[in-house]
């Protein structure tokens, strides 16, 4: 099951890189990094 999800993710990222020059992948990655930073900031306080 995990392999199938991993393959789908790789295909989706590859498609985004070719068709949209990675725009959606960058947005998702920036969102994940932002959430992680806010969580770490709230944990420190």
N, C-alpha and C positions, 0 to 999 in steps of 0.2 A: 504494500500500500504506500509506504513512504517513498519507494523508488518511483512509483507512478507520479506522485506529487512533485518529486524532484525533477523528473523529466519534463513535466508540464511547466514548471517554473523556469527551467533552462530554455525551453522553447519560447516561452512568453518573453523572457528577457532578451533573447536573441532576436526575436521579431521586432521588439521595441527598438533595439539597437540599430537594426537595418532600416526600418520604416520611419521611425520618429527620431532617429539619432539619439536614442536613450533618454528622451525627455521625461517620459512617465517613470522610468526606473529611477532617475535622479530625484524626481519629486517624492516618490515613495521612500527612497533612502534618506532624503532630507527630513521627512516626517518622522521616520524611525529614530534618527539621530536626535532630533528635537525632543521627542518624547523621552528618550533615554536621558538626555541632559536634564530635563525638567524633573524626572523621577530621582535622579541622583542629587539634584539640588534640594529637593524636598526631603530626601533621606538625611542629608547632611545637617539640615536645620532641625 
